[in-house]
């Protein structure tokens, strides 16, 4: 009889392409994992993995088996989640993914109230880029992800809880300190510092300014808004920052100024993203409402 344990071990090997790392991921010995995989292949009468001392590869038939195993694993997880539906709200374990351009600025504002209202909630936070989080939600590694929209989330549901605009941040010594608004046509594009490709914040900033990536010429790639702000403080350029991040990034630095980007908005929306068949939707709607309430308090 094929067991769920065997399937999960096989999925771990697929993820790591390494038997020792897969065993560590599953908190079992390498020999126990290898024995389970060998028994699974014997029961199926086919080879899922090609392995030698140097590498592990997934066979063509193995890919088909693992796709089915992933579906089975997800269905079982959903079944276990269903068992918690009638429990107290936000009492079952919850794994939330969040992108780096939201996490440091949103979580300190909302998590204290989550903890106050739901002190027994087992909560795990995972920080990754949008494309990684979307895939983790789809395959069941995450219950929900916090993303900035618009973003391609085909097949998933979104529960929006906030909208915001971008602010242009510059050094007071270099630009008019009395500015209240600025339009994209007034930006010096060659001095605009943005995050490196792959970060949706860059795409949203360019879209808000109605610019193409090729229009932004500054030869500097960063994965951190904090780094961009330090570059601006050093008079090396300007940048665009979402309103949510202004308090932490700009307010404490008197030499910087933040000016609203006067372009049609909102420039981005923040949402909770989950699978359509996720059974604890009521928990997510509670978070949606709570997040919105706490952000409104901080926005006053």
PyMOL commands that set and color helices and strands:
alter all, ss='L'
color gray80, all
select helices_A, chain A and resi 4-16+19-26+30-44+60-82+100-117+130-138+184-186+189-191+200-208+213-215+225-233+243-249+281-299
alter helices_A, ss='H'
color red, helices_A
select strands_A, chain A and resi 49-51+56-58+94-98+123-127+144-149+156-164+166-171+181-182+192-193+238-242+256-261+268-275
alter strands_A, ss='S'
color yellow, strands_A
deselect
rebuild
show_as cartoon
